[in-house]
């Protein structure tokens, strides 16, 4: 079980980096930090509607997996499993 705990911890780190990258790939809606870094200058040229929908789906799936692993690790620590 100790190996499982380490594998889940590594998965959380990898998924955290992936989730950050996925969130940063979304186009800015305007008025936020994306405008400060030049994101407001692009006028819907970055991604198409289909690509944006797929990016949204992938981001949600990765986020749900990340949350599930975090809850699993918390339960493992709470009940001293592994």
PDB file of N, CA, C and O in Angstrom:
ATOM      1  N   UNK A   1       0.812  -1.196   0.000  1.00  0.00           N
ATOM      2  CA  UNK A   1       0.000   0.000   0.000  1.00  0.00           C
ATOM      3  C   UNK A   1       0.856   1.261   0.000  1.00  0.00           C
ATOM      4  O   UNK A   1       0.427   2.319  -0.461  1.00  0.00           O
ATOM      5  N   UNK A   2       2.081   1.131   0.527  1.00  0.00           N
ATOM      6  CA  UNK A   2       2.966   2.293   0.539  1.00  0.00           C
ATOM      7  C   UNK A   2       3.297   2.740  -0.886  1.00  0.00           C
ATOM      8  O   UNK A   2       3.418   3.935  -1.155  1.00  0.00           O
ATOM      9  N   UNK A   3       3.440   1.787  -1.783  1.00  0.00           N
ATOM     10  CA  UNK A   3       3.731   2.103  -3.187  1.00  0.00           C
ATOM     11  C   UNK A   3       2.543   2.815  -3.824  1.00  0.00           C
ATOM     12  O   UNK A   3       2.723   3.730  -4.628  1.00  0.00           O
ATOM     13  N   UNK A   4       1.329   2.398  -3.467  1.00  0.00           N
ATOM     14  CA  UNK A   4       0.122   3.042  -3.978  1.00  0.00           C
ATOM     15  C   UNK A   4       0.043   4.497  -3.541  1.00  0.00           C
ATOM     16  O   UNK A   4      -0.333   5.368  -4.326  1.00  0.00           O
ATOM     17  N   UNK A   5       0.395   4.758  -2.297  1.00  0.00           N
ATOM     18  CA  UNK A   5       0.361   6.128  -1.769  1.00  0.00           C
ATOM     19  C   UNK A   5       1.354   7.018  -2.514  1.00  0.00           C
ATOM     20  O   UNK A   5       1.036   8.155  -2.864  1.00  0.00           O
ATOM     21  N   UNK A   6       2.545   6.500  -2.753  1.00  0.00           N
ATOM     22  CA  UNK A   6       3.560   7.265  -3.483  1.00  0.00           C
ATOM     23  C   UNK A   6       3.118   7.499  -4.924  1.00  0.00           C
ATOM     24  O   UNK A   6       3.304   8.588  -5.466  1.00  0.00           O
ATOM     25  N   UNK A   7       2.535   6.479  -5.540  1.00  0.00           N
ATOM     26  CA  UNK A   7       2.053   6.620  -6.918  1.00  0.00           C
ATOM     27  C   UNK A   7       0.945   7.667  -7.001  1.00  0.00           C
ATOM     28  O   UNK A   7       0.906   8.452  -7.948  1.00  0.00           O
ATOM     29  N   UNK A   8       0.053   7.686  -6.025  1.00  0.00           N
ATOM     30  CA  UNK A   8      -1.018   8.684  -6.022  1.00  0.00           C
ATOM     31  C   UNK A   8      -0.476  10.093  -5.793  1.00  0.00           C
ATOM     32  O   UNK A   8      -0.978  11.057  -6.370  1.00  0.00           O
ATOM     33  N   UNK A   9       0.541  10.208  -4.957  1.00  0.00           N
ATOM     34  CA  UNK A   9       1.157  11.516  -4.729  1.00  0.00           C
ATOM     35  C   UNK A   9       1.836  12.029  -5.999  1.00  0.00           C
ATOM     36  O   UNK A   9       1.749  13.215  -6.319  1.00  0.00           O
ATOM     37  N   UNK A  10       2.501  11.149  -6.708  1.00  0.00           N
ATOM     38  CA  UNK A  10       3.131  11.535  -7.976  1.00  0.00           C
ATOM     39  C   UNK A  10       2.050  11.921  -8.995  1.00  0.00           C
ATOM     40  O   UNK A  10       2.212  12.886  -9.742  1.00  0.00           O
ATOM     41  N   UNK A  11       0.952  11.163  -9.018  1.00  0.00           N
ATOM     42  CA  UNK A  11      -0.150  11.464  -9.937  1.00  0.00           C
ATOM     43  C   UNK A  11      -0.747  12.832  -9.644  1.00  0.00           C
ATOM     44  O   UNK A  11      -1.101  13.560 -10.571  1.00  0.00           O
ATOM     45  N   UNK A  12      -0.865  13.195  -8.365  1.00  0.00           N
ATOM     46  CA  UNK A  12      -1.401  14.515  -8.012  1.00  0.00           C
ATOM     47  C   UNK A  12      -0.486  15.620  -8.528  1.00  0.00           C
ATOM     48  O   UNK A  12      -0.967  16.627  -9.048  1.00  0.00           O
ATOM     49  N   UNK A  13       0.807  15.445  -8.391  1.00  0.00           N
ATOM     50  CA  UNK A  13       1.751  16.458  -8.872  1.00  0.00           C
ATOM     51  C   UNK A  13       1.651  16.604 -10.393  1.00  0.00           C
ATOM     52  O   UNK A  13       1.579  17.717 -10.915  1.00  0.00           O
ATOM     53  N   UNK A  14       1.648  15.475 -11.091  1.00  0.00           N
ATOM     54  CA  UNK A  14       1.577  15.504 -12.555  1.00  0.00           C
ATOM     55  C   UNK A  14       0.257  16.113 -13.020  1.00  0.00           C
ATOM     56  O   UNK A  14       0.236  16.943 -13.929  1.00  0.00           O
ATOM     57  N   UNK A  15      -0.842  15.698 -12.393  1.00  0.00           N
ATOM     58  CA  UNK A  15      -2.145  16.238 -12.773  1.00  0.00           C
ATOM     59  C   UNK A  15      -2.274  17.718 -12.415  1.00  0.00           C
ATOM     60  O   UNK A  15      -2.961  18.463 -13.115  1.00  0.00           O
ATOM     61  N   UNK A  16      -1.627  18.149 -11.344  1.00  0.00           N
ATOM     62  CA  UNK A  16      -1.647  19.572 -10.984  1.00  0.00           C
ATOM     63  C   UNK A  16      -0.984  20.417 -12.067  1.00  0.00           C
ATOM     64  O   UNK A  16      -1.492  21.474 -12.442  1.00  0.00           O
ATOM     65  N   UNK A  17       0.137  19.948 -12.555  1.00  0.00           N
ATOM     66  CA  UNK A  17       0.842  20.662 -13.629  1.00  0.00           C
ATOM     67  C   UNK A  17       0.006  20.640 -14.900  1.00  0.00           C
ATOM     68  O   UNK A  17      -0.131  21.661 -15.573  1.00  0.00           O
ATOM     69  N   UNK A  18      -0.557  19.475 -15.234  1.00  0.00           N
ATOM     70  CA  UNK A  18      -1.392  19.355 -16.431  1.00  0.00           C
ATOM     71  C   UNK A  18      -2.625  20.243 -16.332  1.00  0.00           C
ATOM     72  O   UNK A  18      -2.998  20.898 -17.305  1.00  0.00           O
ATOM     73  N   UNK A  19      -3.253  20.270 -15.173  1.00  0.00           N
ATOM     74  CA  UNK A  19      -4.445  21.087 -14.978  1.00  0.00           C
ATOM     75  C   UNK A  19      -4.119  22.572 -15.099  1.00  0.00           C
ATOM     76  O   UNK A  19      -4.894  23.334 -15.678  1.00  0.00           O
ATOM     77  N   UNK A  20      -2.996  22.977 -14.563  1.00  0.00           N
ATOM     78  CA  UNK A  20      -2.564  24.370 -14.702  1.00  0.00           C
ATOM     79  C   UNK A  20      -2.366  24.728 -16.167  1.00  0.00           C
ATOM     80  O   UNK A  20      -2.793  25.792 -16.615  1.00  0.00           O
ATOM     81  N   UNK A  21      -1.722  23.841 -16.907  1.00  0.00           N
ATOM     82  CA  UNK A  21      -1.494  24.099 -18.335  1.00  0.00           C
ATOM     83  C   UNK A  21      -2.818  24.174 -19.090  1.00  0.00           C
ATOM     84  O   UNK A  21      -2.999  25.047 -19.940  1.00  0.00           O
ATOM     85  N   UNK A  22      -3.739  23.271 -18.788  1.00  0.00           N
ATOM     86  CA  UNK A  22      -5.031  23.266 -19.468  1.00  0.00           C
ATOM     87  C   UNK A  22      -5.813  24.542 -19.182  1.00  0.00           C
ATOM     88  O   UNK A  22      -6.431  25.106 -20.085  1.00  0.00           O
ATOM     89  N   UNK A  23      -5.790  24.997 -17.943  1.00  0.00           N
ATOM     90  CA  UNK A  23      -6.507  26.218 -17.584  1.00  0.00           C
ATOM     91  C   UNK A  23      -5.898  27.417 -18.289  1.00  0.00           C
ATOM     92  O   UNK A  23      -6.620  28.302 -18.748  1.00  0.00           O
ATOM     93  N   UNK A  24      -4.588  27.453 -18.377  1.00  0.00           N
ATOM     94  CA  UNK A  24      -3.931  28.579 -19.050  1.00  0.00           C
ATOM     95  C   UNK A  24      -4.179  28.575 -20.557  1.00  0.00           C
ATOM     96  O   UNK A  24      -4.048  29.615 -21.202  1.00  0.00           O
ATOM     97  N   UNK A  25      -4.533  27.427 -21.126  1.00  0.00           N
ATOM     98  CA  UNK A  25      -4.794  27.354 -22.565  1.00  0.00           C
ATOM     99  C   UNK A  25      -6.158  27.930 -22.949  1.00  0.00           C
ATOM    100  O   UNK A  25      -6.391  28.229 -24.120  1.00  0.00           O
ATOM    101  N   UNK A  26      -7.060  28.090 -21.977  1.00  0.00           N
ATOM    102  CA  UNK A  26      -8.375  28.640 -22.289  1.00  0.00           C
ATOM    103  C   UNK A  26      -8.249  30.098 -22.721  1.00  0.00           C
ATOM    104  O   UNK A  26      -7.407  30.846 -22.225  1.00  0.00           O
ATOM    105  N   UNK A  27      -9.098  30.469 -23.646  1.00  0.00           N
ATOM    106  CA  UNK A  27      -9.052  31.856 -24.095  1.00  0.00           C
ATOM    107  C   UNK A  27      -9.694  32.745 -23.045  1.00  0.00           C
ATOM    108  O   UNK A  27     -10.624  32.341 -22.348  1.00  0.00           O
ATOM    109  N   UNK A  28      -9.181  33.962 -22.946  1.00  0.00           N
ATOM    110  CA  UNK A  28      -9.690  34.904 -21.969  1.00  0.00           C
ATOM    111  C   UNK A  28     -11.052  35.448 -22.371  1.00  0.00           C
ATOM    112  O   UNK A  28     -11.332  35.643 -23.554  1.00  0.00           O
ATOM    113  N   UNK A  29     -11.883  35.686 -21.388  1.00  0.00           N
ATOM    114  CA  UNK A  29     -13.207  36.243 -21.650  1.00  0.00           C
ATOM    115  C   UNK A  29     -13.195  37.772 -21.569  1.00  0.00           C
ATOM    116  O   UNK A  29     -14.203  38.422 -21.844  1.00  0.00           O
ATOM    117  N   UNK A  30     -12.064  38.329 -21.197  1.00  0.00           N
ATOM    118  CA  UNK A  30     -11.948  39.775 -21.128  1.00  0.00           C
ATOM    119  C   UNK A  30     -12.138  40.294 -19.713  1.00  0.00           C
ATOM    120  O   UNK A  30     -12.928  39.755 -18.938  1.00  0.00           O
ATOM    121  N   UNK A  31     -11.395  41.357 -19.389  1.00  0.00           N
ATOM    122  CA  UNK A  31     -11.559  41.999 -18.105  1.00  0.00           C
ATOM    123  C   UNK A  31     -10.805  41.345 -16.970  1.00  0.00           C
ATOM    124  O   UNK A  31     -10.904  41.808 -15.834  1.00  0.00           O
ATOM    125  N   UNK A  32     -10.068  40.302 -17.225  1.00  0.00           N
ATOM    126  CA  UNK A  32      -9.358  39.617 -16.148  1.00  0.00           C
ATOM    127  C   UNK A  32      -7.859  39.685 -16.336  1.00  0.00           C
ATOM    128  O   UNK A  32      -7.342  40.575 -17.011  1.00  0.00           O
ATOM    129  N   UNK A  33      -7.173  38.744 -15.739  1.00  0.00           N
ATOM    130  CA  UNK A  33      -5.722  38.702 -15.837  1.00  0.00           C
ATOM    131  C   UNK A  33      -5.247  38.422 -17.255  1.00  0.00           C
ATOM    132  O   UNK A  33      -4.132  38.792 -17.623  1.00  0.00           O
ATOM    133  N   UNK A  34      -6.093  37.768 -18.057  1.00  0.00           N
ATOM    134  CA  UNK A  34      -5.678  37.466 -19.430  1.00  0.00           C
ATOM    135  C   UNK A  34      -5.461  38.751 -20.229  1.00  0.00           C
ATOM    136  O   UNK A  34      -4.601  38.787 -21.110  1.00  0.00           O
ATOM    137  N   UNK A  35      -6.220  39.797 -19.939  1.00  0.00           N
ATOM    138  CA  UNK A  35      -6.016  41.077 -20.626  1.00  0.00           C
ATOM    139  C   UNK A  35      -4.689  41.711 -20.226  1.00  0.00           C
ATOM    140  O   UNK A  35      -4.020  42.340 -21.047  1.00  0.00           O
ATOM    141  N   UNK A  36      -4.316  41.545 -18.976  1.00  0.00           N
ATOM    142  CA  UNK A  36      -3.078  42.143 -18.499  1.00  0.00           C
ATOM    143  C   UNK A  36      -1.869  41.546 -19.221  1.00  0.00           C
ATOM    144  O   UNK A  36      -0.881  42.243 -19.455  1.00  0.00           O
ATOM    145  N   UNK A  37      -1.943  40.259 -19.575  1.00  0.00           N
ATOM    146  CA  UNK A  37      -0.824  39.606 -20.232  1.00  0.00           C
ATOM    147  C   UNK A  37      -0.982  39.551 -21.748  1.00  0.00           C
ATOM    148  O   UNK A  37      -0.285  38.782 -22.409  1.00  0.00           O
ATOM    149  N   UNK A  38      -1.879  40.347 -22.307  1.00  0.00           N
ATOM    150  CA  UNK A  38      -2.025  40.420 -23.748  1.00  0.00           C
ATOM    151  C   UNK A  38      -3.062  39.492 -24.325  1.00  0.00           C
ATOM    152  O   UNK A  38      -3.209  39.434 -25.545  1.00  0.00           O
ATOM    153  N   UNK A  39      -3.779  38.770 -23.509  1.00  0.00           N
ATOM    154  CA  UNK A  39      -4.793  37.843 -23.998  1.00  0.00           C
ATOM    155  C   UNK A  39      -5.994  38.547 -24.600  1.00  0.00           C
ATOM    156  O   UNK A  39      -6.697  37.972 -25.430  1.00  0.00           O
ATOM    157  N   UNK A  40      -6.236  39.777 -24.196  1.00  0.00           N
ATOM    158  CA  UNK A  40      -7.378  40.513 -24.713  1.00  0.00           C
ATOM    159  C   UNK A  40      -7.183  41.024 -26.121  1.00  0.00           C
ATOM    160  O   UNK A  40      -8.140  41.472 -26.751  1.00  0.00           O
ATOM    161  N   UNK A  41      -5.960  40.968 -26.632  1.00  0.00           N
ATOM    162  CA  UNK A  41      -5.680  41.492 -27.961  1.00  0.00           C
ATOM    163  C   UNK A  41      -6.097  40.513 -29.054  1.00  0.00           C
ATOM    164  O   UNK A  41      -6.405  40.930 -30.171  1.00  0.00           O
ATOM    165  N   UNK A  42      -6.108  39.243 -28.751  1.00  0.00           N
ATOM    166  CA  UNK A  42      -6.523  38.249 -29.742  1.00  0.00           C
ATOM    167  C   UNK A  42      -8.044  38.215 -29.795  1.00  0.00           C
ATOM    168  O   UNK A  42      -8.711  38.146 -28.763  1.00  0.00           O
ATOM    169  N   UNK A  43      -8.578  38.264 -30.992  1.00  0.00           N
ATOM    170  CA  UNK A  43     -10.028  38.306 -31.152  1.00  0.00           C
ATOM    171  C   UNK A  43     -10.509  36.968 -31.684  1.00  0.00           C
ATOM    172  O   UNK A  43     -10.671  36.794 -32.892  1.00  0.00           O
ATOM    173  N   UNK A  44     -10.739  36.019 -30.777  1.00  0.00           N
ATOM    174  CA  UNK A  44     -11.278  34.706 -31.105  1.00  0.00           C
ATOM    175  C   UNK A  44     -10.494  33.976 -32.190  1.00  0.00           C
ATOM    176  O   UNK A  44     -11.048  33.109 -32.865  1.00  0.00           O
ATOM    177  N   UNK A  45      -9.244  34.302 -32.367  1.00  0.00           N
ATOM    178  CA  UNK A  45      -8.449  33.646 -33.400  1.00  0.00           C
ATOM    179  C   UNK A  45      -7.686  32.442 -32.851  1.00  0.00           C
ATOM    180  O   UNK A  45      -7.139  31.650 -33.618  1.00  0.00           O
ATOM    181  N   UNK A  46      -7.649  32.304 -31.542  1.00  0.00           N
ATOM    182  CA  UNK A  46      -6.821  31.269 -30.939  1.00  0.00           C
ATOM    183  C   UNK A  46      -7.410  29.873 -31.144  1.00  0.00           C
ATOM    184  O   UNK A  46      -6.691  28.961 -31.551  1.00  0.00           O
ATOM    185  N   UNK A  47      -8.681  29.693 -30.874  1.00  0.00           N
ATOM    186  CA  UNK A  47      -9.273  28.360 -30.968  1.00  0.00           C
ATOM    187  C   UNK A  47     -10.651  28.453 -31.591  1.00  0.00           C
ATOM    188  O   UNK A  47     -11.319  29.484 -31.522  1.00  0.00           O
ATOM    189  N   UNK A  48     -11.057  27.355 -32.198  1.00  0.00           N
ATOM    190  CA  UNK A  48     -12.405  27.302 -32.757  1.00  0.00           C
ATOM    191  C   UNK A  48     -13.375  26.861 -31.676  1.00  0.00           C
ATOM    192  O   UNK A  48     -12.955  26.526 -30.568  1.00  0.00           O
ATOM    193  N   UNK A  49     -14.652  26.857 -31.978  1.00  0.00           N
ATOM    194  CA  UNK A  49     -15.661  26.455 -31.009  1.00  0.00           C
ATOM    195  C   UNK A  49     -15.517  25.008 -30.593  1.00  0.00           C
ATOM    196  O   UNK A  49     -15.678  24.683 -29.417  1.00  0.00           O
ATOM    197  N   UNK A  50     -15.215  24.129 -31.544  1.00  0.00           N
ATOM    198  CA  UNK A  50     -15.064  22.704 -31.238  1.00  0.00           C
ATOM    199  C   UNK A  50     -13.839  22.472 -30.368  1.00  0.00           C
ATOM    200  O   UNK A  50     -13.883  21.694 -29.415  1.00  0.00           O
ATOM    201  N   UNK A  51     -12.760  23.140 -30.695  1.00  0.00           N
ATOM    202  CA  UNK A  51     -11.535  22.975 -29.915  1.00  0.00           C
ATOM    203  C   UNK A  51     -11.743  23.474 -28.487  1.00  0.00           C
ATOM    204  O   UNK A  51     -11.249  22.866 -27.537  1.00  0.00           O
ATOM    205  N   UNK A  52     -12.463  24.565 -28.338  1.00  0.00           N
ATOM    206  CA  UNK A  52     -12.721  25.106 -27.000  1.00  0.00           C
ATOM    207  C   UNK A  52     -13.604  24.157 -26.183  1.00  0.00           C
ATOM    208  O   UNK A  52     -13.380  23.979 -24.986  1.00  0.00           O
ATOM    209  N   UNK A  53     -14.596  23.552 -26.821  1.00  0.00           N
ATOM    210  CA  UNK A  53     -15.456  22.588 -26.127  1.00  0.00           C
ATOM    211  C   UNK A  53     -14.656  21.363 -25.695  1.00  0.00           C
ATOM    212  O   UNK A  53     -14.821  20.873 -24.578  1.00  0.00           O
ATOM    213  N   UNK A  54     -13.792  20.872 -26.576  1.00  0.00           N
ATOM    214  CA  UNK A  54     -12.954  19.717 -26.231  1.00  0.00           C
ATOM    215  C   UNK A  54     -11.993  20.060 -25.101  1.00  0.00           C
ATOM    216  O   UNK A  54     -11.766  19.247 -24.205  1.00  0.00           O
ATOM    217  N   UNK A  55     -11.432  21.259 -25.142  1.00  0.00           N
ATOM    218  CA  UNK A  55     -10.536  21.704 -24.085  1.00  0.00           C
ATOM    219  C   UNK A  55     -11.286  21.788 -22.757  1.00  0.00           C
ATOM    220  O   UNK A  55     -10.750  21.410 -21.715  1.00  0.00           O
ATOM    221  N   UNK A  56     -12.515  22.281 -22.794  1.00  0.00           N
ATOM    222  CA  UNK A  56     -13.339  22.345 -21.579  1.00  0.00           C
ATOM    223  C   UNK A  56     -13.588  20.949 -21.021  1.00  0.00           C
ATOM    224  O   UNK A  56     -13.463  20.732 -19.816  1.00  0.00           O
ATOM    225  N   UNK A  57     -13.938  20.004 -21.884  1.00  0.00           N
ATOM    226  CA  UNK A  57     -14.204  18.626 -21.442  1.00  0.00           C
ATOM    227  C   UNK A  57     -12.964  17.994 -20.816  1.00  0.00           C
ATOM    228  O   UNK A  57     -13.041  17.386 -19.748  1.00  0.00           O
ATOM    229  N   UNK A  58     -11.836  18.138 -21.477  1.00  0.00           N
ATOM    230  CA  UNK A  58     -10.589  17.560 -20.971  1.00  0.00           C
ATOM    231  C   UNK A  58     -10.232  18.184 -19.623  1.00  0.00           C
ATOM    232  O   UNK A  58      -9.808  17.484 -18.703  1.00  0.00           O
ATOM    233  N   UNK A  59     -10.403  19.503 -19.508  1.00  0.00           N
ATOM    234  CA  UNK A  59     -10.094  20.191 -18.257  1.00  0.00           C
ATOM    235  C   UNK A  59     -10.980  19.688 -17.123  1.00  0.00           C
ATOM    236  O   UNK A  59     -10.491  19.447 -16.018  1.00  0.00           O
ATOM    237  N   UNK A  60     -12.267  19.528 -17.380  1.00  0.00           N
ATOM    238  CA  UNK A  60     -13.186  19.044 -16.345  1.00  0.00           C
ATOM    239  C   UNK A  60     -12.837  17.616 -15.938  1.00  0.00           C
ATOM    240  O   UNK A  60     -12.847  17.295 -14.750  1.00  0.00           O
ATOM    241  N   UNK A  61     -12.529  16.762 -16.902  1.00  0.00           N
ATOM    242  CA  UNK A  61     -12.183  15.366 -16.592  1.00  0.00           C
ATOM    243  C   UNK A  61     -10.914  15.296 -15.751  1.00  0.00           C
ATOM    244  O   UNK A  61     -10.865  14.567 -14.761  1.00  0.00           O
ATOM    245  N   UNK A  62      -9.887  16.050 -16.139  1.00  0.00           N
ATOM    246  CA  UNK A  62      -8.639  16.057 -15.380  1.00  0.00           C
ATOM    247  C   UNK A  62      -8.881  16.611 -13.972  1.00  0.00           C
ATOM    248  O   UNK A  62      -8.318  16.104 -13.002  1.00  0.00           O
ATOM    249  N   UNK A  63      -9.715  17.649 -13.859  1.00  0.00           N
ATOM    250  CA  UNK A  63     -10.006  18.231 -12.546  1.00  0.00           C
ATOM    251  C   UNK A  63     -10.744  17.231 -11.652  1.00  0.00           C
ATOM    252  O   UNK A  63     -10.454  17.138 -10.460  1.00  0.00           O
ATOM    253  N   UNK A  64     -11.681  16.494 -12.211  1.00  0.00           N
ATOM    254  CA  UNK A  64     -12.413  15.496 -11.420  1.00  0.00           C
ATOM    255  C   UNK A  64     -11.495  14.369 -10.951  1.00  0.00           C
ATOM    256  O   UNK A  64     -11.598  13.910  -9.814  1.00  0.00           O
ATOM    257  N   UNK A  65     -10.603  13.930 -11.828  1.00  0.00           N
ATOM    258  CA  UNK A  65      -9.637  12.889 -11.446  1.00  0.00           C
ATOM    259  C   UNK A  65      -8.726  13.412 -10.340  1.00  0.00           C
ATOM    260  O   UNK A  65      -8.426  12.695  -9.384  1.00  0.00           O
ATOM    261  N   UNK A  66      -8.284  14.668 -10.473  1.00  0.00           N
ATOM    262  CA  UNK A  66      -7.414  15.293  -9.480  1.00  0.00           C
ATOM    263  C   UNK A  66      -8.107  15.358  -8.120  1.00  0.00           C
ATOM    264  O   UNK A  66      -7.505  15.032  -7.097  1.00  0.00           O
ATOM    265  N   UNK A  67      -9.370  15.777  -8.109  1.00  0.00           N
ATOM    266  CA  UNK A  67     -10.134  15.863  -6.861  1.00  0.00           C
ATOM    267  C   UNK A  67     -10.309  14.478  -6.246  1.00  0.00           C
ATOM    268  O   UNK A  67     -10.150  14.315  -5.036  1.00  0.00           O
ATOM    269  N   UNK A  68     -10.633  13.481  -7.065  1.00  0.00           N
ATOM    270  CA  UNK A  68     -10.827  12.117  -6.559  1.00  0.00           C
ATOM    271  C   UNK A  68      -9.546  11.578  -5.926  1.00  0.00           C
ATOM    272  O   UNK A  68      -9.596  10.949  -4.869  1.00  0.00           O
ATOM    273  N   UNK A  69      -8.410  11.819  -6.557  1.00  0.00           N
ATOM    274  CA  UNK A  69      -7.140  11.345  -6.001  1.00  0.00           C
ATOM    275  C   UNK A  69      -6.820  12.082  -4.703  1.00  0.00           C
ATOM    276  O   UNK A  69      -6.331  11.476  -3.750  1.00  0.00           O
ATOM    277  N   UNK A  70      -7.094  13.386  -4.661  1.00  0.00           N
ATOM    278  CA  UNK A  70      -6.847  14.145  -3.436  1.00  0.00           C
ATOM    279  C   UNK A  70      -7.701  13.621  -2.282  1.00  0.00           C
ATOM    280  O   UNK A  70      -7.215  13.486  -1.159  1.00  0.00           O
ATOM    281  N   UNK A  71      -8.966  13.326  -2.556  1.00  0.00           N
ATOM    282  CA  UNK A  71      -9.845  12.770  -1.521  1.00  0.00           C
ATOM    283  C   UNK A  71      -9.352  11.389  -1.095  1.00  0.00           C
ATOM    284  O   UNK A  71      -9.347  11.069   0.094  1.00  0.00           O
ATOM    285  N   UNK A  72      -8.939  10.575  -2.056  1.00  0.00           N
ATOM    286  CA  UNK A  72      -8.406   9.253  -1.735  1.00  0.00           C
ATOM    287  C   UNK A  72      -7.161   9.326  -0.870  1.00  0.00           C
ATOM    288  O   UNK A  72      -7.023   8.564   0.087  1.00  0.00           O
ATOM    289  N   UNK A  73      -6.255  10.236  -1.198  1.00  0.00           N
ATOM    290  CA  UNK A  73      -5.049  10.403  -0.382  1.00  0.00           C
ATOM    291  C   UNK A  73      -5.392  10.891   1.021  1.00  0.00           C
ATOM    292  O   UNK A  73      -4.786  10.457   2.001  1.00  0.00           O
ATOM    293  N   UNK A  74      -6.363  11.792   1.112  1.00  0.00           N
ATOM    294  CA  UNK A  74      -6.782  12.290   2.415  1.00  0.00           C
ATOM    295  C   UNK A  74      -7.341  11.161   3.278  1.00  0.00           C
ATOM    296  O   UNK A  74      -7.037  11.068   4.467  1.00  0.00           O
ATOM    297  N   UNK A  75      -8.154  10.311   2.672  1.00  0.00           N
ATOM    298  CA  UNK A  75      -8.716   9.185   3.419  1.00  0.00           C
ATOM    299  C   UNK A  75      -7.629   8.192   3.823  1.00  0.00           C
ATOM    300  O   UNK A  75      -7.681   7.613   4.908  1.00  0.00           O
ATOM    301  N   UNK A  76      -6.644   8.000   2.942  1.00  0.00           N
ATOM    302  CA  UNK A  76      -5.541   7.099   3.276  1.00  0.00           C
ATOM    303  C   UNK A  76      -4.750   7.636   4.473  1.00  0.00           C
ATOM    304  O   UNK A  76      -4.345   6.875   5.352  1.00  0.00           O
ATOM    305  N   UNK A  77      -4.538   8.947   4.497  1.00  0.00           N
ATOM    306  CA  UNK A  77      -3.810   9.543   5.613  1.00  0.00           C
ATOM    307  C   UNK A  77      -4.653   9.512   6.884  1.00  0.00           C
ATOM    308  O   UNK A  77      -4.142   9.211   7.963  1.00  0.00           O
ATOM    309  N   UNK A  78      -5.939   9.824   6.759  1.00  0.00           N
ATOM    310  CA  UNK A  78      -6.827   9.870   7.927  1.00  0.00           C
ATOM    311  C   UNK A  78      -6.939   8.507   8.596  1.00  0.00           C
ATOM    312  O   UNK A  78      -6.886   8.411   9.822  1.00  0.00           O
ATOM    313  N   UNK A  79      -7.091   7.462   7.807  1.00  0.00           N
ATOM    314  CA  UNK A  79      -7.261   6.125   8.356  1.00  0.00           C
ATOM    315  C   UNK A  79      -5.965   5.318   8.376  1.00  0.00           C
ATOM    316  O   UNK A  79      -5.982   4.112   8.621  1.00  0.00           O
ATOM    317  N   UNK A  80      -4.840   5.990   8.116  1.00  0.00           N
ATOM    318  CA  UNK A  80      -3.496   5.407   8.169  1.00  0.00           C
ATOM    319  C   UNK A  80      -3.404   4.130   7.331  1.00  0.00           C
ATOM    320  O   UNK A  80      -2.909   3.098   7.784  1.00  0.00           O
ATOM    321  N   UNK A  81      -3.891   4.235   6.112  1.00  0.00           N
ATOM    322  CA  UNK A  81      -3.775   3.116   5.166  1.00  0.00           C
ATOM    323  C   UNK A  81      -2.508   3.339   4.359  1.00  0.00           C
ATOM    324  O   UNK A  81      -2.308   4.425   3.815  1.00  0.00           O
ATOM    325  N   UNK A  82      -1.680   2.368   4.274  1.00  0.00           N
ATOM    326  CA  UNK A  82      -0.450   2.491   3.497  1.00  0.00           C
ATOM    327  C   UNK A  82       0.589   3.099   4.350  1.00  0.00           C
ATOM    328  O   UNK A  82       1.717   3.300   3.900  1.00  0.00           O
TER     329      UNK A  82
END
